[in-house]
């Protein structure tokens, strides 16, 4: 039982995950304060496995814990998609630099902050920040196409629809089934192009077929 890299994952204890989320909240508040001065406001929302305490890590690994947030834009100046992404990127970098953390990675659909663990410095917690405009049943997510050096908003199905499905799963007594299936699918994932969130969505769909 291992994924395409030979990794085996386990669930993180809820109290440990909650402590990390609490630490991240201080970073987010600083980000909100700094961006407000630029006329940008947003609402941070935990998404997917991070929201439902399905947080995992590699057994005996050194890559830490992934936490995923959508930063739901509320007010923002008349800027291009590139200017908006660069504003978030530079502001996050400035905040991390002042705290001695590493700079961010400008990924396809998120900005990833790499944060060394305070106890074991070789361990890194990664935090993915996706910049999103919420439209009820749809969401526009700010994309960085590295290959073509382009920034744009891409419309996708809203994660709010997943929240409705997880509500149904809980009410039908299938929550532990979903936890078991998600972890199993992650441990047997043999496709490097499939990310954690896609595995989570597929697990939900499979449970709903029962």
Buried (B, 14 or more C-beta within 10 A) or exposed (E): EEBEEEBBBEBBEEEEBEEBBEBBEEBBEBBBEBBEEBEBEBEBBBBBBBBBBBBBBBEEEEBBBBBBBBBBBEEBEEBEBBEBBBBBBEBBBEBBEEEEBEEBEBBEBBBBBBBBBEEEEEBBBBBBBBBBBBEEEEBBBBBBEEEEEEBBBEEEEBBBBBEEBBEEBEEEEBBEBBBEBBBBBBBEBEEEEBBBBBBBBBBBEBBBEE
